Amino acid sequence: MKKAFSAALVFALILSAAVMAAGETAWVTGGSLRVRREPSADAQALGSLSAGACIQTETAGGEWSRVQLGEIEGYVMSAYLSASPLGETPAARRVTSPYGTPTVVLRSRPSNSYGAAGVLPAGTEVTVLGEFDGFIAVDSPAGTGFLAKNEVK
């Protein structure tokens, strides 16, 4: 009985180290990591995450982890996520307003036709998470959302 319990405990520890729990912070390893519509390598790519990007996993385990960026929900291969930073940190960038306005709109989805997730003053520092449909996914003081490429320097 003790051997069975010990074996089960060791197995549980190994399994928990290998699989991130839901709602955990994870970092993207390697190069660009594609975010897919469904948990399959054949599924449509929605965009990509940059190496070193820090994200929240909605569910995790197995081969795929579900992530959410603004209103975009997708799946990434768990093998390219780490529970700790690996030294690659996306460069901080600044919001710029190419329109001459003091602020820009942080979008909930990668399109100007979607609603605002927040408003960012020009000069605000943001962390680039990746690229989706020609928009830049960012982590900002107003939350995670999307800016047009020309709104990030």
N, C-alpha and C positions, 0 to 999 in steps of 0.2 A: 504494500500500500504506500509506504514512504517513497519507494522508487518511482512508482507511478505518479505520485504527487510532485516529486522533484523533477521528473521528466516533463510533466505538464507545465510546471513553473518555468523551467528553462525555455521550453518551446514558446510560451506566452511572452517572455522577455525578448526573445529573438524576433518574434513576430511584431511586437510593439515597436521595436527599434527600426524594423524595416518598413513599416507602414505608418504614415502620418495620420493622426486622428483628424476628424472633421473639424473645421474651424481653426486649423493650425496655420501659423505663418510658415511660408516656404519661400525659398530663393531659387531662381532659375539658374541652372548650371549650363556650362558649355556655351554654344552660340545661340542663335535665335531659336526659340521654341514656339512651334505652331499651336495656336488655339483652334480646336476643331469643334464643329457643331454637335457631333456625337462622339462617343468614346470608341473611335475606330480610325486607323491610319488612312482609310479610304474616304472618310467623311470630309465634307467641305471645310476648308481652312477659313476661319473668320479673321485671322490676323496673326501676329506673332508677338511674343514677349522677348525683351532684351535680356542677355546674360546678366545676372546679378539682380534682376528685378525682384522686389519683395512683394509677394502676393498672399492672399488668404485663400486657402482651399475650403470649398464648401463641403465636399465629401472627398474622402481619399481612401485609398486601399486598392490593392490589385494593380493592374497595369495602368489605369487611368485615374486622374483626379479632376473633379469639377471645380472650376474657378468662376468668379464673377468679377467683372470690371465694369463699373457703372451699371448699366442695364444689360450689358453683354454677358451671356452665360455660355460657357464652353468647357471643353475638356482638353487636358494636356497629359502627356505621358508622364507618369509618376517617376520613372527612372531619371528624368531630367530635373527633378526637384530635390532640394536639400533642406534639411531641418535647421541648418545653420549657414550663415554667409560664408562664401568660399573665397573672399578677397576681391571678387569682381563687383564693383559698385557702379550702377549707372550714374553718369555725371549729372549733377544738379544743373538745371537749366532755368532760364528766366522767361516769364510771360512777356510778350511784346504785343503792342496793339498796332497792326499795320493800317488801321482805319483812322488813327488820330484820336481815338477815344481813350479815356483814362482806365477803362476796364474792358475785359473780354468775357464772353460767356463760356463757362465750362459746360459742355454738353453731356447728357446722360447716355447718348449713343453716338457713334461716329458719323454724324451728319448734322448739317446746320438746320435741318427741318425738325429735329427732335428738341424736346424741352431742355431747359436749363437744369443742371445739377448744382449750379452755383455761379457766382460772379467772381472773377479774379482781377485785382488791380494790376496794371502793367508793372513789371518789375518783380512780381511775386515769384519766389523760388519754387520750382516743381521738380519732381523726380520722374523721368521718362520711364514708363513701364514697357512700352512697345508701340507697334503700329497696326492700325486697323482701317482698312478702306481709305487710305490717304490721310487719316487723322492720327494724331499722337495720343496714346493713352498715358495719362499722368496721374501721379499721386500728389495732391495739393492740400493746402490748409482747408479748402472747401470740400475735400473728399476726392474720390477717384472718379475720373471722367475723361472727356476727350476734347482736345483743342485742334484746330486746323494747323497744318504744318507751319504756316507762316506766322502763327501766334506763339511759337516757341523758339527761343534763341539758345 
